[in-house]
């Protein structure tokens, strides 16, 4: 069973739209699917980095940073 996808609307600069169209053409995907894949990869990569930094701060004794991010890794609030 596939995951339910959420819908969003974004506006791109002309330059970014041309780049997206070129990449989508090379990958033989439509612009919307290519944008979803690129955005998902970027977001998941960024949150992974943030979570690693939060864990390092926690180990160094900084308080509060991981509490604020608990909902981002599947635990706690959404």
Secondary structure, DSSP 8 states (H G I E B T S, - for coil): -------------HHHHHHHHHHHHHHT--HHHHHHHHHHHHHHHHHHHHHHHHHHHHHTT--SHHHHHGGGGTSS--
